[in-house]
Amino acid sequence: MAQDRPARTRPRGRVLAAPPSRYLPLPYPGTPRRWERDSILQALRTWVSEVGGPPRWQDWCGERPEQASSAQRKWMLEHPRWPSSSCVAAHFGSWSAGLQAANLPARNLTFDSSVAERVQTARSLAAGGATVRAIAHELGVSVSSVHNYLRAHPCPGCGGPVTNPGAVRCAACTAHEPTVARTWTRGSVRGAIRDWQAEHDRAPSYHEWTPSRSRPGRWEAESPRWPSAAVVCDLYRDHENPWNAALQDAGADVRFRRWSEDEARAALAAFWVRTGRPPSSADLGDPEWKGPHARTLRRRYDNVAAAWSALGPAPADSAS
């Protein structure tokens, strides 16, 4: 007859270890919290000695981690041992210039033409019978890039070409979304905002904490010291205005109000009720105007008249 056995119990006082996080902070060369040109060059050479070849732009960033190559996974797992690709570009002017400064092979990653123009040119050349290799030589890109150009599909957000095979939307439409999966909390974001304000005598702007390849600034140069604006807004997504909510939570001054489309429409409607006409640029400088700044409307709609056409309560001709 089988005998009953007592259930196995966990020894008292034993605590299960938490699973490792995606990013394991390791010391990296250079001045703490700041990369310099010399330490970046040393990091590039160290990478070559460990991996066997120079990194690509996407190897040193956190974009699309679910599709990461082995090199990109190494960068993420050892983050922040290595600088980001945006950090390299910020110090040397471009990613390719950084590789060249380290005496590593590099190809041009900056172009005078836009992605849409290169896609159109590639398709025109292909329709004319040009080979993929000939198109690559003509455009100054790799053969794989030409294949991506020819297979590009329209972005559901803006209609532009999506050249990344694994992406749904184009890079422009996803520029403000979080990329590096670093564990930021509201507490660490508050500390970062206060550090920035202590060093600059003002709070950071949304634009300053938005990564940019074409115009890298201090955020890129000191990555990963600061969170991105997208990460901040994601942490405060339960607020109507996440960015300003984060600034207020850190005790920082809110310099600008982020106007929603409905708020801008309400301000235009209130002006029309009060005056019976659409506002001009001069009206937006009047103390009676309670809506967004003229620069905000120009940035979003090209000019004040176009903003009225899109949001105004009445057509411009009938309201005038």
JOZINOR-V749141 format. One record per run of one state. SS is the DSSP state (@ for helix, = for strand, . for the rest). FROM is the first residue (numbers start at 1). LEN is the number of residues. Records with the same first field share a line. If there is no record, write none. Layout:
# JOZINOR-V749141
SS=FROM-LEN  FROM-LEN
This chain:
# JOZINOR-V749141
.=1-36  52-5  61-4  68-2  78-7  93-2  102-13  128-4  140-3  152-1  155-6  163-23  201-17  222-7  236-6  250-11  276-7  286-8  302-2  312-4  320-1
@=37-15  57-4  65-3  70-8  85-8  95-7  115-13  132-8  143-9  186-15  218-4  229-7  242-8  261-15  283-3  294-8  304-8  316-4
==153-2  161-2
